[in-house]
Amino acid sequence: MTHTATDPDDRSAPGVGPLALVKHLRGEGFTVIDASRHEALAQVGDGRQPHTLAVHPGGRWGYVPYMGSNTLEVIDLWRLDVTARLTQEQIGTAPVGAALTRTGEHLFVSCYGGLPDHDSPGLSVFETGGGDLALAAELPVGKAGGVAVDVRNDVWVALKEENAVVRLAGNAPFEERNRFSVPGDPQDVAYAPAYGLLGVNNVEDGSVTFVDTLAGEVRGTVPAPNPRGGTAVPATPRTTA
């Protein structure tokens, strides 16, 4: 089963403006906001403690893992409702990250706890098909935190207990391609496609490590107390006082 951005049911809905999706860390689900009119449209989902939200390239389908309730919801962003809900027996324990390959064919869900058929944690990989998900693989790589996909369709995963970030192939059999050491307790990752840089938040160390995903090398680590999330800003003129 494959599902790409050119599938007829996944093209952008006509007349629908951009949406902002705001997760409820201490509550349930997330809020959908009309980004043009700055109006809240709906509260969607009932899982607890969402950590990320992946949106299919076509813009219709969203995928939300909930660490607190050990579930993953498939969201129809046209109708603003939940179309499917996967349980702990299907995705694993404490899902924290989600990322889609560039065509949207595969969804990677990272877990802090055991996978359905393994004692160890890692990644559950699903084939996407509209609102449906079909399990493609379980990758017991270790306690997996943030996950991101780069412009080459490789998958980057922070391994919390191994103080490492690994690069996996985005296509089956999803083999490991590289492994890079980082300081203590890597959790979230943030990817800047314009620069090919991956930021890895090392919470215990209080730092962020930057990996050049195109060159396959660590650029350096900078101090950042209790780092969470991250984004890249295009170069702009700066002045100093």
Secondary structure by P-SEA (a helix, b strand, c coil): cccccccccccccccccbbbbbbbccccbbbbbccccccccbbbbcccccccccccccccbbbbbbccccbbbbbccccccccccccccccccccccccccccccbbbbbbccccccccbbbbbbbbbcccbbbbccccccccccccccccccbbbbbbccccbbbbbbccccccccccccccccccbbbbbccccbbbbbbccccbbbbbccccccccbbbbbccccccccccccccccc
